């Protein structure tokens, strides 16, 4: 048995348009948009009456992508959990970026929550953690070497 790669990461969101805009502003590219519903989807998800709208966003090279999912039905609790960085479970997505200082400045102008200002890790990276759409924690990293 062998795992070939991670195919994608899925994020459930309330505001699909705002989340899509955030990731496009970050530099991801919309690769596909679709809606799904029906018995097959109900069965595979273990829910009843599922209706979704989805957007796939990827890196320019097409190697990595995330899937944003808006559940039109059944809906989840409207309150978004804002976990701390040390909360157990899957906690953040990490992106290697160019010009982290410019990206963080643009995010600050849009009111995005920063965990700290950009920090340098040894001689290899500049890093910053931010809270993205729907409370998702993102690590932005710029390689220095």
N, C-alpha and C positions, 0 to 999 in steps of 0.2 A: 504494500500500500504506500502511496506517495502523494503528498500535497504539492501541487504544481505552483500555486501562487494564491495570494488573497485576491479575489475577484473585485470586490467593492465593499464599501462601508455604507450602511443605510442610516439616515437620520430622519426621525419623525419630527415634523414641524407643523405649527398652526398656520403660519403665514408663509406660504410657498413662494410667493412673489418676492417678499423681503429677503428670505433666506437665499433664493436664487441670485438676487442682486448683490448680496453680500459676497458670495463666493465668486461671482463674475468680477466684481471690483477687486477681489483678491488676486485674480488672474486665471481662474479656472474657465473652461469653455463649455457651454451647453452642448451636449452631444445628442441628447434625445429628450423628448417629452411624451408622456402617454397617460392614459387613464385606464383603470381596470376595475371590474366588478364581476360578480357572478358566482355560481356554485363552486367552480374549480378553485377560485381564490378563497372563498369561505372555507373550503375543505383544507387547503394547504396552510392557511393561517390559523385555523381552529377558531374562527369567529363566525358570526352570522350577519348577513347584510352588508358585507364589506364593499365600500366604494372608495377608490383612491385616485389621487392625481400625483404624478411623479415627474421629477426632472433628474436626469443624469448629467453630472458635470465632471469634466476630467482635465487632466493636465494636457498641455499642448501636444506632448509626444504620444498621448493616448494610452500610456502605460498604467495610469492610476485613475480611478474615478470614485465619486461618491454619488449616492442616490438620495435625493430629498423626497420624502413621502408625506403627503397631506392625506390623512384619513378623513374623508368626508362623512363616512359612516363605518362602523360605529365610532363616535368621537371619544377621545380620552378626556381626562380631567383637564379643564382649561388652564390650571395653574402650572407653570413651568418650574421644575425643580432646578435650583442653582447649586449644585454640589460644590464642595471645596475640592482643591486639587488632590487632597489625600483621602477622599471618599472612596470606599472599596468599589471595584467593578471597572468597566471600561471608562476611562476618564478623559482622554483627550486625543485629538488628531494632530499629527505633526506634519508641517509642510516645510520643505526646503525652498527658500525664496531668494530673489535678487533684491538688493537695495532695501533691506529691512527697515532702515530708518525712515525712508520715504513712505513705505507701506504703513508703518505704525503711526506716523504723523497724519496720514490720510484717515486711518481708523479713528484716531483721537478726535479729529474734526467732525466725524460722524457720531461721536458720543459712545463709541465702543469701549467697554470696560477693560482696562489693562490690569494685570496682576502686578506689574512693575514696569519701569521703563526698560528699554533695551539693555541687556547685560552681556558682557563678553565672557565666554567660557574659554579659559586658557588662550591659546593662539589659534584655535580651530573654528569657533563659532561665535556669532552674535545671536542671542536668543531673546524672545519675549513671549509670554503667555497672555492671551486675550480671551475674553468671553464673547463668543460669536452669537449668531442667531439662535434663539430658543434655548439659551443657556449653555450651548456646547463650548467646551474649552478647546482652544487651538494653541498649539506651539508653533511659532514661526522661527525658523532658523536659517541664518545665512552663513555659508561656509566661508572661512577666511583664507584657506589655503588652496 
